[in-house]
Amino acid sequence: MSEANTKNIPPGKLVRVTFLPEGRTVEFEFGALPYEHHGKPMSILDVAQNFGVFLDHACGGVCACTTCHVWAKEGEGLSEAGDDELDRLDMAADQQLNSRLGCQAVITKPGNYVVEIPKWNRNYVSEGRPLALTEQK
């Protein structure tokens, strides 16, 4: 899916997700994202996989670890955390009020979303794919 192919998306169907600290923003039409079988359909992990954004997910996105732990900074359309996710998050490092597992946090409506992948949760090599980090000033 191309990031530049968003001109034909009706404004009421546009989803924009910004991944921090990269500052990379991806856009797509709500409900039209192909499911990549990592996490739940339309989850933050699924979006990341569709657009080549690296989000570690050691368990394959089945809510069995915390490697896809993110902080949801913006966006009012994420699903509520279920019991399985909350139980797993209890084991996550540096849990915050906005902590979510990328494999479980599902985008439920169009809008703008910002998620941060914590620095300590970014693995430089995983599943054969290196993480491209940019130097922050």
N, C-alpha and C positions, 0 to 999 in steps of 0.2 A: 504494500500500500504506500502510495507516494504522499509525502508531506505537502507537495506543491499542488496537489489535485483537490483543493478545497473550495475553489471558486464557485462550484455548482451546488454546494451544500446550502440548503435553506437556513437562514439564521436561527430559526427555532429548532433545528436539528444538529447544530454544530457543537461538538465536544472538543475542548482545548485542554490538553494536559501538559503542564510544565514540570519537568523533572529537574530537581536541584540536587547537587550543586552545579551540574552541567549547564543548567539554564536552557536546556533543550525543550522546545515546545512542539508537540505533535497535535494535529487536528484531524478529525474524521467525523463522518455522519453517524449520529446515534442510531444504533441498531444495525449498522451495516458493516461492522468490523468482523473480519473472519476470525473464527475461534482457533487459537493456536494450541489448545489442549494443555495449557500451563495455568493452573489455578482455575477459578470459576470464569465462565464467559463474561467478558466486559470488565474483568477485574483489572486492577492496576498492573498486575503481573502480565495479564493477557495483552493489555495495551502496550506495555514495554516490549514484549516479545514480537508483536506485530510490527513495531517500528525500529527494531534493532537497538533498543535502549537496554543496557545491561542492568539487570536486577537479579542478584544471586537467588537461587531457589533450589537448595540442595535436595529437598525431598520431592522435587518435581511439581510443586504447587498443590500438595494435598493436605496442607495444614498439619504437617507432622514435624515441623522445625520452625525456626524463627529467622532464617537467613533472608527472607524477603520483607523483613520489618522495615516499615517506612513511617514517616511522620506526615500526616495529612494536614497541610498548611492552609489550603483553601478548597472550597467546593462544598456545596450543600446537598449534593445528590449522591453521596456514597451510602451504600447499604449500611444498616446497623450491624455491629459486630455480634456474631452468634456465640453461643456458649463454647463451642470448640475453639474458636479464635481467641476468646477471652482467656480460656484456660491455657492456651499455648502462649499468649502474650505475657502471662505471669512469669514465664521463663526468659523473656527477652531482656537484653541489656538496655539500660537507660530508657525504660518505659516512660512515656509521657501521656498526658491526657489525649493527645491526638495520635497516639501510636496505633498502627494498623498492620496487618499482614497483607502484603501486596496480592497474595493469591486469594484472599477472602474479601477484600474491599472492592465491591462491585459498583460501577458507575450506573446509577439508576435513572438518570435524566440528563439532557443536554446541559451544557454550562462550562464554566472555567474551573479547573482543578489544578492545584499545585501540591506536589508531593516531594519530600526530601528523603533521599537515601542517606542515612547517617554515615559519616565518614568511617567509623569503625566497622560498619556492616558492608563495606565495599571490598570485595575480594578481587585482587588483581588478575588472577587466573582461575576460571571455573568453567567446567564443561568445555574446555578447549577454546574459550573466547576471552581474550584479554580485555580488560576495562580500560577505556581511553579516558584518562583524567586530564583536565586542563588545570594549569597552575592558577590558583586564586590569589588575588592581591589584597 
